[in-house]
């Protein structure tokens, strides 16, 4: 009725069909500005991902040590290498360990395979890719302040430089914590820029955020603690109002968090530093040792370095926000260079500890080149683009020559270690009819811990306090006495530099009652003869069996383009694959053939010589790893 009672309204004149109103001027440019940086982040991440895809499923064995700790903690055993072992901090990346534990709790890590690829390889590489994207997003946040209209170009340039850097790609996708360390270094960039360039030095949130990011870096790698000095140095050098308060606040946040972690570490492990640092005998560096940071300039390629330095010099000579951003980013870059120089030389190739240097150096170079090109004439821009392309080409050629050996034979694959040591020594124990819970002493640990049901004694000292102390004291006699007189493992393996470093030479092993099962250079596989119930005849039989199998494994690794070994769906003791893998087609791991039970030697057999049962296929239920209790 109300509708009917409304007064009459004359009809509106017909409106001719008109086009949709045109967008206000500048709308398209604002839309592009909003999406340019995210698209550049995706593009740069894709460039890195393409280079990383060439690594396949390779995971370095050192990463698997952290994987083993993640399994122990996830199963409620505590921070130990195996069930029953004493707590020893055999890892140096607690923040990365926490991410692995989070993935394990979600069922994404150490549970099976995705489309035939073990999640032990897939999940860490997926995390690394996310960290790369986060790294480029942080670079974009800093670049927006310096070059708002060209920030996307800085991000894309940084991604291109990182993708061209083989060291960055290899170690970020090795299963180690490098990608998270690079992200932490990059995350400082927008905070430092906001504190100085955007006049936020007195902002409490920025100071606390910088302290928290530095804490993340320190918990990712011990040398990451150097980044705690980046924010205080930056704001103090800026000499703005409130700089001292902001610096103290940032240091306080870092000190509170890291101090609490150190107290927990000492209460849990009895050390103020990780056991890995003790084993590596990390000491105060000399000035000569600091000079090895110059090796990074050679590796990156002098053409790229000189071009980036020249452009940075031009930008620093001008006024404007780009000048201050380049100066700000140079602070953490110098700190990470010094930290790299302070570390003991690493035996692995391609500068494993240089990841934050590559991130910050690439960001500074991309920003400086873009800033110079932004205000230059077209001819100068074209010349600059040609110079950058030529420098990158020379850098790639130089890195390809230095990395040829790595591509031919990647550094110690986790899956190969699982085949060569974990499954092989389990097979030794079966064929030799060793007592359950026998001990094996060897230096290659990660894949062994994930697959072996034996007690493992780490000859590298990363997870063994006594051996780490012997290395720190340079007391080889104490190490050999601990191994041969106190522990007396049933099985021993040494090779390469580990034979002279441990003092476990063939002559010393024979004198201690060990017989060779397989000779490998000046080391090899040895068994304590008194641990074999059937004695010399059984040892001879196993030696005959081991030679062709291990010759094949070594030939595949060293001569057949770096055979990586077989992880299968999941690395677990007894070499069992997980039949319930998510792909629905979990393939059994590549392992040595199951031995047929050897005939016992004539005469009575001791009651304790019951053979360890071989692995047998399980039904479709998920595999629950069973590890024998050990005592360190």
ZIVENZI-V376740 format. One record per backbone hydrogen bond with DSSP energy under -0.5 kcal/mol. NH is the residue of the N-H (numbers start at 1). CO is the residue of the C=O. Records with the same first field share a line. If there is no record, write none. Layout:
NH: CO / CO
This chain:
5: 1
6: 3
16: 14
27: 24
30: 26
31: 27
32: 28
33: 29
34: 30
35: 31
36: 32
37: 33
39: 35
40: 36
41: 37
42: 38
43: 39
44: 40
45: 41
46: 42
47: 43
48: 44
49: 45
50: 46
51: 47
52: 48
53: 49
54: 50 / 51
55: 52
56: 53
58: 55
60: 174
61: 412
63: 60
64: 60 / 61
65: 61 / 62
66: 62
67: 63
68: 64
69: 65
70: 66
71: 67
72: 68
73: 69
74: 70
75: 71
76: 73
77: 72
78: 72
80: 78
85: 82
88: 79
90: 88
95: 219
97: 93
98: 94
99: 95
100: 96
101: 97
102: 98
103: 99
104: 100
105: 101
106: 102
107: 104
108: 103
109: 103
114: 117
115: 113
117: 114
118: 116
119: 112 / 569
121: 118
122: 118
123: 119
125: 121
126: 122
127: 123
128: 124
129: 125
130: 126
131: 127
132: 128
133: 129
134: 130
135: 131
136: 132
137: 133
138: 134
139: 135
140: 136
141: 137
142: 138
143: 139
144: 140
145: 141 / 142
146: 142
147: 143
150: 147
151: 147 / 148
154: 150
155: 151
156: 152
157: 153
158: 154
159: 155
160: 156
161: 157
162: 158
163: 159
164: 160
165: 161 / 162
166: 164
169: 165
170: 166
171: 167
172: 168
173: 169
174: 171
179: 176
180: 177
181: 177
182: 178
183: 179
184: 180
185: 181
186: 182
187: 183
188: 184 / 185
189: 185 / 186
190: 186
191: 187
192: 188
193: 189
194: 190
195: 191
196: 192
197: 193
198: 193
199: 196
200: 194
201: 195
203: 200
207: 203
208: 204
209: 205
210: 206
211: 207
212: 208
213: 209
214: 210
215: 211
216: 212
217: 213
218: 214
219: 215
220: 216 / 217
221: 217
224: 221
225: 222
226: 223
227: 224
228: 225
229: 226
230: 227
231: 227
232: 228
233: 229
234: 230
235: 231
236: 232
237: 233
238: 234
239: 235 / 236
240: 235
243: 240
246: 242
247: 243
248: 244
249: 245
250: 246
251: 247
252: 248
253: 249
254: 250
255: 251
256: 252
257: 253
258: 254
259: 255
260: 256
261: 257
262: 258
263: 259
264: 260
265: 261
266: 262
267: 263
268: 264
269: 265
270: 265 / 266
271: 265
275: 89
276: 89
277: 274
278: 274
279: 275
280: 276
281: 278
282: 277
290: 286
291: 287
292: 289
293: 290
294: 291
295: 292
296: 293
297: 293
298: 294
299: 295
300: 296
301: 297
305: 301
306: 302
307: 303
308: 304
309: 305
310: 306
311: 307
312: 308
313: 309
314: 310
315: 311
316: 312
317: 313
318: 315
324: 320
325: 321
326: 322
327: 323
328: 324
329: 325
330: 326
331: 327 / 328
332: 328
333: 329
334: 330
335: 331
336: 332
337: 333
338: 334
339: 335
340: 336
341: 337
342: 338
343: 339 / 340
354: 351
355: 352
357: 354
358: 354
359: 355
360: 356
361: 357
362: 358
363: 359
364: 360
365: 361
366: 362
367: 363
368: 364
369: 365
370: 366
371: 367
372: 368
373: 369
374: 370
375: 371
376: 373
381: 377
382: 378
383: 379
384: 380
385: 381
386: 382
387: 383
388: 384
389: 385
390: 386
391: 387
392: 388
393: 389
394: 390
395: 391
396: 392
397: 393
398: 394
399: 395
400: 396
401: 397
402: 398
403: 399
404: 401
407: 403
408: 404
409: 405
414: 59
416: 564
417: 413
418: 414
419: 415
420: 416
421: 417
422: 417
423: 418
424: 419
425: 421
426: 422
427: 423
428: 424
429: 425
430: 426
431: 427
432: 428
433: 429 / 430
434: 429
438: 435
440: 455
441: 491
442: 440 / 457
445: 443
449: 445
450: 446
451: 447 / 448
452: 448
455: 438
457: 440 / 455
458: 456
459: 442 / 457
461: 458
468: 464
469: 465
470: 466
471: 467
472: 468
473: 469
474: 471
475: 470
476: 474
479: 475
480: 476
481: 477
482: 478
483: 479
484: 480
485: 481
486: 481
487: 482
488: 483
489: 483
490: 439
491: 439
492: 526
493: 441
494: 524
498: 495
499: 496
500: 496
501: 497
502: 498
503: 499
504: 499
505: 503
509: 505
510: 506
511: 507
512: 508
513: 510
514: 509
515: 527
517: 525
518: 525
520: 523
523: 520
524: 494
525: 518
526: 492
527: 515
528: 490
529: 513 / 527
531: 528
532: 529
533: 531
535: 532
537: 534
538: 535
539: 535
540: 536
541: 537
542: 538
543: 539
544: 540
545: 541
546: 542
547: 543
548: 544
549: 545
550: 546
551: 547
552: 548
553: 549
554: 550
555: 551
556: 552
557: 553
558: 554
559: 555
560: 555
561: 559
562: 557
563: 556
566: 415 / 590
567: 565
569: 587
572: 570
574: 451
575: 451 / 572
576: 573
579: 577
581: 578
582: 113
583: 113
584: 581
591: 589
609: 606
625: 623
627: 625
630: 83
